[in-house]
Amino acid sequence: MRPPARREGRTPFPWAEAMAFGLGRLALCPRDFWRTTPRELAAAMEAVLGPARAPLDRAGLAALMARFPDTRRVTAPAPPTSPMENDDGRHR
């Protein structure tokens, strides 16, 4: 049996995620999971996970990048591991 064809502009229902949440996180038995409506499951997900947030947009990414810029760490050279070693790791 083939999966149903995806209709233009529509996202298929996320059955794997819904089943993982309902059967796993909520610990519903299969009978109760299949009797739950998508609206009931969505309400339970919001109660447990909090309201869904919109994905990060360009302005949000720019704000995060300004707040937490990438910087190079400057580290000091490691101290010699033996008294017979120079600072550059070569033996005297």
Contacts in CASP RR format, 6 or more apart in sequence:
PFRMAT RR
TARGET T0000
AUTHOR 0000-0000-0000
METHOD contacts of the structure
MODEL  1
MRPPARREGRTPFPWAEAMAFGLGRLALCPRDFWRTTPRELAAAMEAVLG
PARAPLDRAGLAALMARFPDTRRVTAPAPPTSPMENDDGRHR
4 12 0 8 1.000
6 12 0 8 1.000
13 38 0 8 1.000
18 38 0 8 1.000
18 41 0 8 1.000
19 33 0 8 1.000
21 41 0 8 1.000
21 44 0 8 1.000
21 45 0 8 1.000
22 28 0 8 1.000
22 33 0 8 1.000
22 36 0 8 1.000
22 41 0 8 1.000
22 44 0 8 1.000
23 30 0 8 1.000
23 33 0 8 1.000
25 48 0 8 1.000
26 44 0 8 1.000
26 48 0 8 1.000
28 36 0 8 1.000
36 44 0 8 1.000
46 52 0 8 1.000
56 64 0 8 1.000
77 87 0 8 1.000
77 88 0 8 1.000
80 86 0 8 1.000
80 87 0 8 1.000
80 89 0 8 1.000
84 91 0 8 1.000
84 92 0 8 1.000
85 91 0 8 1.000
85 92 0 8 1.000
86 92 0 8 1.000
END
